[in-house]
Amino acid sequence: MNSLDADILDFIDRTRDYTAVDPLFSDFGALVGDLGFEHFILTGLPPVGENFDDLMICNRWPEEWSKVYHDRRYFRDDPVSRWSLVRRRPFRWQDARAQCPATARSIEIAGNAVEFGLADGIAFPLASEGWQAVMSLASSRPLDLGQKDEGLLYLASTYLKMAATDLLGSPKPEALLTAREREVLLWVAAGKTAWEISMILGLSENTVEVHLRKIRTKFGSSNITHAVVRAIATNQLPL
Amino acid sequence: MKIHVIHARNRHLYEREMEDFFRQRHRIYVEEKGWRDAAEDGLEIDQFDTAAATYLIGIVDGRVMTGSRFVPTTRPHLLSEVFHHLCDFEGVVRDPTVAEWTRGFIIPEFREVAGVNLKAQFCATVMEYCLNQGITRIGGIQEIYWLPLWKRFRWTVRPVGSPSLIDGEWCVPAYFDVSEEAFAGAWRFARLQESILVERGPRQDFVSAAGELRSRAA
């Protein structure tokens, strides 16, 4: 076992002991920092649209870069984001950029990224309940990573995500759904309207609307889709 | 659905189901996944389907719906025979209470219909069986991509070797911890009122059978 093996294994063991996410993320940051990755981001990816703010797990991008990325809506044109949505296997930024047709936008995105210290990187799509997630590691220099180390980083990213999911996934008491609320939300997740749900459950449509409002309040969601996402993330809605 | 425990001592009671089981394995591991070459008789059987193997097979109305295989790590198994070079942390695990758990599947017709319940029922019953038998860990080669999904059942998993690419997929040798928590984590989604584990005919104690073979080999 070489020293990176040992470091990764120790990190994996340590992930079990954390009781809060910030020290966990900092630990991971230090681990990948030693390998030349100064920044990383771990986020869920939206099944539709471009807004992944709701699904963000850990953002260790430079703040200014996050702002630019968001304000200029880079998500839709960034080859790395596109690939993150559809790829299952780890991929290097270089490959996503080389294989997506170059546009003025994609060139702008890559150029601006360099300005903020993100010249090159590697992305690890991660399985998640109901939607895709990705761990993207960024380096200010061209990537110099062997295949073996790529596998070890993939493993470390996976364990980070598992630990983060544990820590973030326990619902706060005020966000615990009742059995009836879970039932209603399950039908929402299956694509039923409030009227259809009222027919299925033998309730008045008004009652269903009351339940939906209560559910949205519990999660602080402005729309019911977001509430579905939060319910899944807190293990309250098995799909 | 009932989950039947089938091993060398009671296999004679399940000849028809075992053939169905190997036929389903062929459908999935040969036809669907392309992991192995087609067999003329349409049955997927490999060198680890010996008297040392124990099978947990889910049967509904006489049909095999889901199944998997346990091989004691004290006997030849995938990790010891084919992938031992990957177990570079502490060598190949050889322990009568640790089982290699492989060839798991749910038949396609059941996957859509049953959702997570069926998988949860099967996994809870696997843990129930392991707890009864004193098996402490189960696992083998895992695809890294799927590791986080076991978290849903509160299962914990530890790597015993470095990740490597196998047929383009990143994999790692790893074992799940058997625990009451792992059982409860799967049971929670299982929507069962009572156990569905069935042990017909002569019993076989997994751990002592594993131990016996090792001392015989020595």
Boltz contact constraints between the chains, C-beta under 6 A:
constraints:
  - contact:
      token1: [A, 1]
      token2: [B, 89]
      max_distance: 6.0
  - contact:
      token1: [A, 88]
      token2: [B, 145]
      max_distance: 6.0
  - contact:
      token1: [A, 127]
      token2: [B, 145]
      max_distance: 6.0
  - contact:
      token1: [A, 127]
      token2: [B, 148]
      max_distance: 6.0
  - contact:
      token1: [A, 127]
      token2: [B, 149]
      max_distance: 6.0
  - contact:
      token1: [A, 151]
      token2: [B, 163]
      max_distance: 6.0
  - contact:
      token1: [A, 151]
      token2: [B, 170]
      max_distance: 6.0
  - contact:
      token1: [A, 154]
      token2: [B, 144]
      max_distance: 6.0
  - contact:
      token1: [A, 154]
      token2: [B, 170]
      max_distance: 6.0
  - contact:
      token1: [A, 155]
      token2: [B, 163]
      max_distance: 6.0
  - contact:
      token1: [A, 158]
      token2: [B, 144]
      max_distance: 6.0
  - contact:
      token1: [A, 158]
      token2: [B, 147]
      max_distance: 6.0
  - contact:
      token1: [A, 161]
      token2: [B, 148]
      max_distance: 6.0
  - contact:
      token1: [A, 162]
      token2: [B, 148]
      max_distance: 6.0
  - contact:
      token1: [A, 162]
      token2: [B, 151]
      max_distance: 6.0
  - contact:
      token1: [A, 165]
      token2: [B, 151]
      max_distance: 6.0
  - contact:
      token1: [A, 238]
      token2: [B, 116]
      max_distance: 6.0
  - contact:
      token1: [A, 238]
      token2: [B, 189]
      max_distance: 6.0
